[in-house]
Amino acid sequence: MVQETTSAQAFPDDDVRWMRHALALAERAEREDDEIPVGAVLVSADGEVLGEGWNRNITEHDPTAHAEIVAMRQAGQRLNNHRLLGSTLYVTLEPCAMCAMAMVHARVARVVYGATDPKTGAAGSVFDLLADPRHNHRVQITGGVLGEEAGLRLTTYFRRKRGKTS
């Protein structure tokens, strides 16, 4: 089950702080690489940044280079382990099926996302892969943290790309 609300005050301060960090990474995606503005930061149970990233699939010609995957790859290299036990992944957009299953395989403890993805969301919107009882690991989900801000950033990006101003 996804915990979701629209008010930043309803979320723990750490969730809001880390989501702001992820939003800053999303800004870099757009500014530096003209990529879809999605950012992600993976944080240890002790509050240490293990990995971070933003969408790079166009830049790197890699369909798997979503922000979540970039952050998890960086963390795996840093930890010298493919298991990311006890970690929390903060991402500005609800994870897709690929990213959700990577989190399950990596044993990420928790995902916190901003905007929901009504087309391909796999954390409860369209699919619920993270909490599926058939998996040997389930990821706790918190959705909607700074979701309006994250959603507006995405909407603005796509309008600009399509040449629309309103």
Disulfide bonds with the S-S distance in Angstrom:
none
